[in-house]
Amino acid sequence: MLPGRPGSPTPPNNGCKQSGTITCKGKTYSTYTCSPPVIGSTRAHLTNNDFSEGGDGGGPSKCDYSYHANTERIVALSTGWYNNNRRCGKMIGITTRNGKSVIAKVVDECDLMHGCDKEHEGQPPCHNNIVDGSNAVWSGLGLDKNVGVVDITWITAGNGKSVIAKVVDECDSMHGCDKEHACQPPCRNSIVDGSDAVWSALGLDKNVGVVDNTWSMAYGLANY
């Protein structure tokens, strides 16, 4: 699969050290065996890839050994994030600073160690912080793919659904068991306490009570 685009910003170190170099058309590129740590909302660079047969992505996608239409919302992740096939088929939520988000499926690896050969369409190794998205990902985010590289954040999306919600209150971790808190105990320190509308938009049954989720800041929604 296609490595990172030449000219994209140098990736941050974040404890992930360069493992070596590779020379491509007279230019030397860094290689890595890792990516920055995955946190609740992980910063990355979004690049564009053609996953179709004959496109600039090289061979078929690594997860399913298939080519894909550019109308699909799909991505390749840098080797460390791809995690030895463990994120194959997983859904991730991608958010950009224009306030838009999309859900995309991981179908391939963006190779950090290899490149400059026929398999990689002569492209150099991928940077270690790349989310390489299809045309559909870029258009869903309201972005012009000709820009080349855009700062984003990404999260793991459980059932593939996401929702934008407004923060209106605090879930108190210090006080409770009184009239002011309807005799409820203090809130745990990892709670997002959502309305019925949030649960419904996520396709969840609120009677389950507690569901694992991830959240990130949605940029540009000051007037939401």
N, C-alpha and C positions, 0 to 999 in steps of 0.2 A: 504494500500500500504506500501511497504517496507520503514522503517525509514533509517536514515543515517548509514553508515558502522562504526562498532566499530574501533577505532584507527585512524579515520580521524581527521585532525587538529581541535583544539578548535576554534569555530567561533568567529569573532570579535564582540565587543559589539555594536558599531555604534548606540547608543541610544536604542537598543533593549535589554532589560534586561531579565534575567532569571526569569521565572514565578514560577518555582517549581522544584521538582525532582521526579524521578521514579527509583525504584530498580529492577534490572534485574539480576538474577543469582548471587546475592550477591554484585553486583556493582551498584553504584548510578550514574544516568545520569541526566543532566539538561534538563528541558522542557522550551519551549518558546511559546508565542502566536504571535510572530512577526518575521520578517526578516529584514536585513539591508535595508536602503532606496534604491529604484530602481532609478538609475541615467542613463545618456546617455549610459554608458558602465559599467555594474555592475559586480564587482568581485565576484567570486563564486568558489566552489570546485565541480568538476565533479566526480561523482561516477558511478558505473555500476549497472544496474538492468535488470533482466529477466522478461519481461512483459507477457510471455506466460503462459498458464494454467499449473500449477504444478511447475512453476518457483519460485525463491526466493522472488518475489514481493508480495506474498500472494494472496489476492483476485483480482477480475477484476479491471481495471482502473476506477477511480472515475468519470471521465468526461462522459464516454459512457457505463459504466458497462460491458465492453468487455475486453477480453484478446487480446494481440497483438503479432504478429510475431517479432522476434528479428531482422529481416531484415528491419523493419520500423525505420525511424529516428524520434524517439519519446522520450519524457522526462517526469519526474515528478519533480515538483518544491516544495521547502520547503513551509510550510503552509502560511507564510506571503506573499511570492511571488505568490503563487497559488491564493491568494486573494479571498477566498470564491467562488470558481468556475469561477471567472471573467476572468481568463486566459485560461480556457478550450478551446481547439481547436485553440488557438493562435499560431502563428509561432514565434520562437525566433532564432536569429543568435548567434552561439557559436563560439568563437575564442580562440585558445590556443597559447602558446608562440612559437610553431613551425611554425606559420604563416598561418596555415590552418583554414578554417572556414566551418561550415555546418549550414543548416537551419533545425530545428527540431520542431515537433508539441507537444504542451503540452497536455497530456492525463490523468495526474494523480497528486495527491498531495503526497509529502513526509512529513509524519505526525510528527509535532514537539511536540505534547502533549501526544501521546499514543504509546505503544509498549510493548514488552516483553509478547505478548499473541499470541494466535493461528492466529488471523486475520493478525498479522504482522510477522508471521513466527518466533516468538520468538526474533525478532530483537529489539534493543532499539530505543527510539525516534530519529528522524532525527535531524541533526544539522540545524541551521536556515539559512545556506548559501549554500544549496545543489542544484545542477542540476543533477538529477539521470538519466543518459542516457542509451539507449539501446546499444546493440552490434554494431548496424549500425552507431550510433553516434560516438562511439569510433573509429571504423574502418575508417569512413569518415574523422576523424581528424588525422588519421595516428598514433593512440595511441594504446598501449598495455593495454588492460583492466585489466591484472594481476597486473599492477602498483597499482591499487586500487583507488587512489585519485590524481587528477591533477588540478592545478590552471588554471582557465579560466576567460573570461569575456563573458557576454551575453547581448543582446539588443533585443528589440521588433522589429520584422521584419514585415513591412506593408503587402506587397502582397506575402511574403514568399521568395522573391528573394533578393540576395545580390551580390555585385561586389567588387573586390579589385581595387582601383584606386590610381595613383601616384599624390602627391601634387607637382604642378609645378609653382604656382603663388599665389598672394595675391588678395583677393577681398577687396579693400580699403574702410574702414569705415569712413575715415577722409576727403578724398578729392574726387572731382568729378566736373561735369559740366564744363569741360575744354577739350582742344584738346587731352591732354595726356590720358584722360579717355573716349574719343569718345563722349564727352558731356553727359555721363551718370551720374546720381546722385550717391552719396556715397552708398556703399554697406550696407545693414542691417547687424547687428552684429551676425546673426545666419544662415549665408548662406554657403552652399556648392555648388559652381558653377561648374557644371559638363559638360563634353563634350557630343557630340551626341552619342559617343560610350558608355558612362556611362548610359545615358537614355535608349539606345537600349538594353543594357545588363540587365537592370532592368525591361524591358518589358513595358516602359512608353512612352507616347506620349509627346514629348518635347513642342508641341504647347499648352499643358495645362499651361505651364509657371512656376508654383510653386507646389511642392509636398512635403508633410511632410515626413521626413526620420530621421533615427538615424545613427550615425557613431561611430566607435571605431578604435583605433590603431590596425593595423595588424602586429603582432610581427614577427620578423625574415625576413623582406622583404627589407633589406638595399640595396640589388642589384636588386630590382624589376625593 
